[in-house]
């Protein structure tokens, strides 16, 4: 039996991840019944459609979240303990696999305490971008320090309460910051659902190329770098390349000069309609990834899944995830050391586009995309499960 808890995310938030993770787990353990506890709005968005893989196997249970503020640690901690007692205790004899699809400090501490009283309890807790808080200065008050992510990931760890991160570089970076988290942290590369996209329907034309920044546009995603790139490239060349911001603008970026970005206009703090988002990505030639690794060193990028789904070659800073993809699958785009190198890359593509290399990059991205689908990810998940639960008793 497998039990999944999504006690954080409402509605569409993380809905594609929830569905892809459940598909991966279902394919890895085809004979195991599955139950998920999540808000009804999240169940509707993530699992509302007919699904031949999950229908008949997945029991969907609506969860009503507490109304207290997120900072109310102790009430949320007790609430999580009550959820575990109510849902896990009746099936304890079956030793279910438990996964928290999102994990905040009060969930982590609740799981650790629950295991003290229930020796057969074991679970995985998926970590998302919130763990970037471990890099910020901590408050001086020892009471509040005891309730943050640093303590939750560092203290009282046990081999049966484990964390999942969604890229290998995240585990490496987290272990450097919090060494005691390393032995209980496992990696599953961010899975994605298959999507039928017409990714082979156009041919890029030198001088009229489209370059795009996707998702929530802010400084962590390199909005300032992308905006500067658009200005320099359009001023340096008479061919007027097309720079597109395909997503929504994060607050606090009013001082960024976005006059070189052509659209889609107007820029908005709200998500683009889905059909506009899809049409814009389909028309791109390159996705620009000028990511700030101060943030993405500990966070997986959902944009990467859009890159793979549409097989769009990248113009990216030289980051661990890009290096790993290139090492595994070959040339997937252009790696740049800094903003100047990125500008030179764009200028070079406009005057000296290599169609054969572009086709090879897209073929390599197709292979990378298929490695993230649930059936491929299921093999990785099964191997990880068989390894992590068979560690020697004294290891952690």
C-alpha positions as a printed NumPy array, in Angstrom:
array([[  0.   ,   0.   ,   0.   ],
       [  1.124,   3.552,  -0.768],
       [ -0.175,   6.666,   0.995],
       [  0.445,  10.18 ,  -0.333],
       [ -0.12 ,  13.438,   1.527],
       [ -0.363,  16.814,  -0.184],
       [ -1.241,  18.944,   2.818],
       [  0.067,  22.23 ,   1.408],
       [ -0.858,  22.9  ,  -2.209],
       [ -4.334,  24.07 ,  -3.323],
       [ -5.821,  24.054,  -6.809],
       [ -3.389,  24.022,  -9.74 ],
       [ -0.336,  24.675,  -7.571],
       [  2.026,  21.703,  -8.119],
       [ -0.817,  19.802,  -9.82 ],
       [  1.321,  18.554, -12.768],
       [  3.955,  17.336, -10.307],
       [  1.373,  15.505,  -8.194],
       [ -0.014,  13.673, -11.187],
       [  3.4  ,  12.792, -12.627],
       [  4.697,  11.543,  -9.266],
       [  1.624,   9.355,  -8.731],
       [  1.988,   7.911, -12.247],
       [  5.641,   7.159, -11.586],
       [  4.835,   5.417,  -8.297],
       [  1.931,   3.488,  -9.814],
       [  4.119,   2.14 , -12.601],
       [  6.947,   1.31 , -10.196],
       [  4.603,  -0.671,  -7.909],
       [  1.786,  -1.922, -10.17 ],
       [  0.204,  -4.174,  -7.534],
       [  0.04 ,  -1.66 ,  -4.685],
       [ -3.231,   0.13 ,  -3.824],
       [ -2.768,   3.898,  -3.457],
       [ -4.448,   6.638,  -1.415],
       [ -3.891,  10.381,  -1.578],
       [ -5.026,  13.007,   0.934],
       [ -5.209,  16.508,  -0.547],
       [ -7.466,  19.518,  -0.776],
       [-10.446,  18.897,  -3.036],
       [ -9.44 ,  21.751,  -5.333],
       [ -6.027,  20.126,  -5.791],
       [ -7.537,  16.699,  -6.415],
       [ -9.799,  18.231,  -9.066],
       [ -6.932,  19.988, -10.853],
       [ -4.344,  17.218, -10.625],
       [ -6.564,  14.15 , -10.944],
       [ -9.927,  15.325, -12.223],
       [ -9.733,  13.695, -15.658],
       [-10.084,  10.048, -16.609],
       [ -6.8  ,   8.262, -16.058],
       [ -6.277,   4.635, -17.133],
       [ -3.162,   4.311, -14.951],
       [ -4.735,   5.561, -11.71 ],
       [ -8.461,   4.897, -12.101],
       [ -9.502,   1.956,  -9.95 ],
       [ -6.243,   2.048,  -7.978],
       [ -6.102,   5.491,  -6.437],
       [ -8.409,   6.385,  -3.562],
       [ -8.764,  10.177,  -3.439],
       [ -9.534,  11.577,   0.002],
       [-10.36 ,  15.251,   0.467],
       [ -8.32 ,  17.011,   3.161],
       [ -9.421,  20.235,   4.831],
       [ -6.366,  22.307,   5.758],
       [ -6.211,  24.179,   9.057],
       [ -7.121,  27.845,   8.894],
       [ -4.238,  28.99 ,  11.092],
       [ -1.441,  31.093,   9.66 ],
       [  1.618,  29.277,   8.313],
       [  3.741,  30.691,  11.121],
       [  1.538,  28.943,  13.707],
       [  3.967,  26.051,  13.911],
       [  2.626,  24.122,  16.884],
       [ -1.008,  23.948,  15.8  ],
       [  0.038,  22.776,  12.367],
       [  2.477,  20.304,  13.904],
       [ -0.282,  18.799,  16.08 ],
       [ -2.682,  18.805,  13.122],
       [ -0.178,  16.796,  11.058],
       [  0.251,  14.287,  13.893],
       [ -3.521,  13.862,  14.029],
       [ -3.702,  13.278,  10.277],
       [ -1.006,  10.597,  10.516],
       [ -2.686,   8.95 ,  13.5  ],
       [ -6.084,   8.926,  11.797],
       [ -4.891,   7.689,   8.391],
       [ -1.765,   5.586,   9.027],
       [ -2.558,   3.791,  12.277],
       [ -5.484,   1.72 ,  10.895],
       [ -3.234,   0.321,   8.129],
       [  0.009,   0.092,  10.118],
       [  0.198,  -3.697,   9.818],
       [  0.518,  -3.334,   6.031],
       [  3.651,  -1.143,   6.439],
       [  2.555,   1.325,   3.755],
       [  4.971,   3.461,   1.813],
       [  4.29 ,   7.069,   2.791],
       [  5.162,  10.146,   0.721],
       [  4.605,  13.792,   1.634],
       [  4.458,  15.511,  -1.772],
       [  5.24 ,  18.847,  -0.084],
       [  7.073,  19.19 ,   3.211],
       [  7.261,  22.149,   5.572],
       [  9.167,  22.079,   8.881],
       [  6.109,  21.173,  10.956],
       [  5.451,  18.168,   8.666],
       [  9.054,  17.014,   9.011],
       [  9.06 ,  17.277,  12.806],
       [  5.664,  15.587,  13.011],
       [  6.928,  12.65 ,  10.944],
       [ 10.069,  12.354,  13.083],
       [  8.069,  12.318,  16.329],
       [  5.453,   9.954,  14.918],
       [  8.185,   7.454,  14.072],
       [  9.396,   7.48 ,  17.696],
       [  6.055,   6.002,  18.767],
       [  5.485,   3.894,  15.646],
       [  8.679,   2.028,  14.831],
       [  7.347,   0.645,  11.54 ],
       [  6.54 ,   4.113,  10.202],
       [  8.695,   5.201,   7.274],
       [  8.195,   7.973,   4.8  ],
       [  9.674,  10.139,   2.083],
       [  9.241,  13.901,   2.228],
       [  9.602,  15.829,  -1.049],
       [ 11.474,  19.129,  -0.747],
       [ 10.695,  22.045,  -3.052],
       [ 12.017,  25.584,  -3.463],
       [ 11.004,  26.624,   0.074],
       [ 14.206,  25.075,   1.388],
       [ 16.087,  28.056,  -0.061],
       [ 15.392,  29.639,   3.321],
       [ 18.336,  27.628,   4.719],
       [ 20.633,  30.077,   2.916],
       [ 19.166,  33.177,   4.545],
       [ 20.423,  34.685,   7.782],
       [ 18.707,  33.003,  10.714],
       [ 17.032,  34.89 ,  13.519],
       [ 18.766,  35.167,  16.877],
       [ 15.826,  33.838,  18.855],
       [ 16.651,  30.16 ,  19.565],
       [ 12.964,  29.303,  19.784],
       [ 12.281,  30.353,  16.191],
       [ 15.561,  28.863,  14.97 ],
       [ 14.403,  25.516,  16.324],
       [ 11.324,  25.657,  14.083],
       [ 12.976,  26.514,  10.753],
       [ 14.115,  24.353,   7.834],
       [ 17.722,  24.224,   9.045],
       [ 16.806,  22.422,  12.245],
       [ 14.135,  20.301,  10.538],
       [ 16.639,  19.004,   7.976],
       [ 19.635,  18.841,  10.325],
       [ 18.516,  17.439,  13.662],
       [ 17.185,  14.07 ,  14.904],
       [ 17.428,  12.466,  11.476],
       [ 16.607,   8.787,  11.097],
       [ 17.075,   6.446,   8.158],
       [ 13.294,   5.859,   7.958],
       [ 12.366,   9.554,   7.626],
       [ 13.917,  10.499,   4.321],
       [ 13.877,  13.467,   1.96 ],
       [ 13.465,  13.544,  -1.819],
       [ 14.97 ,  16.31 ,  -3.947],
       [ 14.233,  16.681,  -7.63 ],
       [ 17.698,  17.11 ,  -9.16 ],
       [ 21.093,  15.654,  -8.241],
       [ 22.732,  19.077,  -7.818],
       [ 20.138,  19.995,  -5.175],
       [ 21.229,  17.064,  -3.024],
       [ 24.888,  18.054,  -3.454],
       [ 24.221,  21.683,  -2.516],
       [ 21.968,  20.782,   0.407],
       [ 24.552,  18.359,   1.769],
       [ 27.224,  21.067,   1.654],
       [ 24.998,  23.385,   3.674],
       [ 23.585,  20.741,   6.039],
       [ 25.906,  17.691,   6.03 ],
       [ 23.699,  15.598,   8.319],
       [ 20.902,  15.695,   5.713],
       [ 23.013,  13.861,   3.113],
       [ 22.554,  10.255,   4.339],
       [ 18.747,  10.65 ,   4.404],
       [ 18.331,  12.563,   1.129],
       [ 17.449,  10.745,  -2.091],
       [ 17.088,  12.007,  -5.658],
       [ 14.317,  11.571,  -8.198],
       [ 14.75 ,  13.761, -11.253],
       [ 11.629,  15.863, -11.677],
       [  9.148,  13.617, -13.578],
       [  6.698,  14.929, -16.146],
       [  3.571,  13.641, -17.842],
       [  3.621,  12.803, -21.559],
       [  2.248,  15.567, -23.752],
       [  1.326,  15.532, -27.418],
       [  3.133,  18.573, -28.804],
       [  3.781,  19.426, -32.429],
       [  7.457,  20.024, -31.771],
       [  8.693,  19.331, -35.327],
       [  6.461,  21.688, -37.266],
       [  8.748,  24.664, -37.992],
       [ 12.199,  25.539, -39.291],
       [ 14.148,  28.367, -37.612],
       [ 15.24 ,  31.24 , -39.807],
       [ 18.446,  33.143, -39.067],
       [ 17.782,  36.797, -38.294],
       [ 14.126,  36.26 , -37.332],
       [ 14.556,  34.051, -34.339],
       [ 12.476,  34.042, -31.181],
       [ 14.146,  33.793, -27.788],
       [ 11.982,  33.212, -24.712],
       [ 12.085,  33.483, -20.936],
       [  9.466,  31.188, -19.41 ],
       [  7.535,  31.018, -16.145],
       [  7.573,  33.416, -13.205],
       [  9.836,  36.209, -14.393],
       [ 11.955,  37.653, -11.601],
       [ 15.595,  38.009, -10.641],
       [ 15.99 ,  34.353,  -9.551],
       [ 15.022,  33.373, -13.109],
       [ 17.272,  36.064, -14.594],
       [ 14.682,  38.588, -15.792],
       [ 17.233,  41.382, -15.481],
       [ 19.759,  39.394, -17.544],
       [ 17.162,  38.534, -20.196],
       [ 15.981,  42.141, -20.43 ],
       [ 19.578,  43.344, -20.836],
       [ 20.229,  40.661, -23.454],
       [ 17.195,  41.835, -25.425],
       [ 18.431,  45.418, -25.386],
       [ 22.002,  44.626, -26.39 ],
       [ 21.102,  42.204, -29.173],
       [ 18.432,  44.393, -30.714],
       [ 20.673,  47.461, -30.633],
       [ 23.721,  45.654, -31.995],
       [ 22.057,  44.103, -35.021],
       [ 19.703,  45.386, -37.628],
       [ 17.849,  42.066, -37.828],
       [ 15.721,  42.736, -34.722],
       [ 15.521,  39.359, -32.964],
       [ 12.3  ,  38.705, -31.105],
       [ 12.48 ,  38.351, -27.306],
       [  9.391,  36.977, -25.558],
       [  8.488,  36.881, -21.875],
       [  6.161,  33.879, -21.638],
       [  4.726,  33.763, -18.161],
       [  4.076,  36.404, -15.526],
       [  6.19 ,  39.172, -14.027],
       [  7.09 ,  38.796, -10.374],
       [  6.532,  41.811,  -8.146],
       [  9.451,  44.094,  -7.345],
       [ 10.843,  44.32 , -10.878],
       [  9.57 ,  47.78 , -11.796],
       [ 13.115,  49.075, -12.281],
       [ 14.02 ,  46.483, -14.925],
       [ 14.073,  48.025, -18.428],
       [ 11.996,  45.597, -20.481],
       [ 11.686,  47.821, -23.559],
       [ 13.702,  45.342, -25.635],
       [ 11.201,  42.526, -24.97 ],
       [  8.562,  42.446, -27.685],
       [  5.825,  40.572, -25.893],
       [  3.385,  39.09 , -25.445],
       [  2.067,  42.426, -24.216],
       [  1.025,  43.732, -21.816],
       [  3.352,  42.169, -19.247],
       [  1.233,  40.996, -16.369],
       [  1.572,  39.69 , -12.796],
       [ -1.069,  37.082, -13.726],
       [ -0.538,  33.839, -15.649],
       [ -1.045,  33.917, -19.396],
       [ -4.067,  32.002, -20.707],
       [ -3.026,  28.418, -21.39 ],
       [ -3.592,  28.642, -25.154],
       [ -1.429,  31.798, -25.371],
       [  1.298,  30.133, -23.291],
       [  1.327,  27.048, -25.511],
       [  1.281,  29.012, -28.783],
       [  4.113,  31.257, -27.605],
       [  6.333,  28.309, -26.64 ],
       [  5.572,  26.525, -29.898],
       [  6.827,  29.557, -31.868],
       [ 10.109,  29.877, -29.942],
       [ 13.446,  28.829, -31.35 ],
       [ 15.472,  29.01 , -28.127],
       [ 14.65 ,  29.148, -24.431],
       [ 16.96 ,  31.406, -22.43 ],
       [ 17.884,  30.171, -18.932],
       [ 19.947,  32.877, -17.19 ],
       [ 19.162,  31.401, -13.786],
       [ 20.485,  32.776, -10.519],
       [ 21.99 ,  29.749,  -8.777],
       [ 21.632,  31.414,  -5.379],
       [ 18.014,  30.283,  -5.748],
       [ 18.09 ,  27.403,  -8.23 ],
       [ 20.945,  25.704,  -6.445],
       [ 18.263,  24.337,  -4.109],
       [ 15.218,  24.377,  -6.361],
       [ 14.123,  22.382,  -9.384],
       [ 12.831,  24.339, -12.365],
       [  9.453,  23.505, -13.828],
       [ 10.524,  25.46 , -16.931],
       [ 13.008,  22.683, -17.648],
       [ 10.05 ,  20.367, -18.235],
       [  8.617,  22.806, -20.798],
       [ 12.024,  22.91 , -22.502],
       [ 12.02 ,  19.126, -22.736],
       [  8.36 ,  18.809, -23.682],
       [  8.788,  21.18 , -26.635],
       [ 12.385,  20.093, -27.371],
       [ 13.601,  23.68 , -27.401],
       [ 17.386,  24.12 , -27.376],
       [ 18.62 ,  26.39 , -24.619],
       [ 20.887,  29.369, -24.223],
       [ 21.816,  28.95 , -20.58 ],
       [ 24.319,  29.818, -17.944],
       [ 26.653,  26.933, -17.217],
       [ 24.785,  25.35 , -14.285],
       [ 24.898,  21.851, -12.729],
       [ 21.605,  20.7  , -14.211],
       [ 22.642,  21.847, -17.697],
       [ 25.985,  20.086, -17.338],
       [ 24.276,  16.907, -16.191],
       [ 21.816,  16.947, -19.096],
       [ 24.621,  17.568, -21.578],
       [ 26.726,  14.78 , -20.077],
       [ 23.849,  12.301, -20.261],
       [ 22.241,  13.26 , -23.571],
       [ 24.752,  15.312, -25.586],
       [ 24.45 ,  18.796, -27.056],
       [ 21.175,  20.401, -25.922],
       [ 22.051,  24.043, -26.544],
       [ 24.591,  26.729, -25.769],
       [ 26.238,  27.015, -22.336],
       [ 27.45 ,  30.509, -21.448],
       [ 29.856,  31.584, -18.727],
       [ 28.311,  35.031, -18.229],
       [ 26.059,  37.705, -19.731],
       [ 28.675,  38.805, -22.266],
       [ 29.033,  35.237, -23.548],
       [ 25.251,  34.956, -23.757],
       [ 25.049,  38.115, -25.869],
       [ 27.792,  36.842, -28.196],
       [ 25.933,  33.525, -28.538],
       [ 22.722,  35.264, -29.619],
       [ 24.606,  37.493, -32.051],
       [ 26.38 ,  34.474, -33.51 ],
       [ 23.163,  32.521, -34.012],
       [ 21.581,  35.406, -35.875],
       [ 24.364,  35.529, -38.463],
       [ 25.642,  31.948, -38.492],
       [ 22.807,  29.539, -37.665],
       [ 23.735,  25.834, -37.955],
       [ 20.597,  23.916, -38.929],
       [ 22.251,  20.514, -38.552],
       [ 23.409,  21.259, -35.016],
       [ 19.964,  22.584, -34.146],
       [ 18.348,  19.349, -35.339],
       [ 20.823,  17.319, -33.259],
       [ 20.065,  19.409, -30.176],
       [ 16.344,  18.756, -30.553],
       [ 16.905,  15.035, -31.019],
       [ 18.981,  14.962, -27.82 ],
       [ 16.274,  16.879, -25.988],
       [ 13.747,  14.317, -27.175],
       [ 15.815,  11.574, -25.524],
       [ 16.084,  13.659, -22.343],
       [ 12.335,  14.265, -22.364],
       [ 11.6  ,  10.553, -22.562],
       [ 13.88 ,   9.916, -19.581],
       [ 11.565,  12.065, -17.422],
       [  8.312,  10.326, -18.355],
       [  6.659,   8.22 , -15.64 ],
       [  7.533,   4.846, -17.164],
       [ 11.246,   5.724, -17.313],
       [ 11.222,   7.527, -13.963],
       [  9.499,   4.494, -12.399],
       [ 12.644,   2.424, -12.881],
       [ 14.721,   5.062, -11.107],
       [ 12.125,   5.325,  -8.328],
       [ 11.996,   1.552,  -7.818],
       [ 15.786,   1.337,  -7.627],
       [ 15.922,   4.214,  -5.159],
       [ 13.231,   2.65 ,  -2.958],
       [ 14.954,  -0.717,  -2.85 ],
       [ 18.248,   0.931,  -1.887],
       [ 17.201,   3.522,   0.671],
       [ 15.088,   1.229,   2.849],
       [ 17.817,  -1.407,   3.093],
       [ 20.544,   0.638,   4.732],
       [ 22.45 ,  -0.84 ,   7.675],
       [ 20.808,   0.001,  10.992],
       [ 23.751,   2.055,  12.224],
       [ 24.127,   4.267,   9.155],
       [ 21.941,   7.158,  10.36 ]])
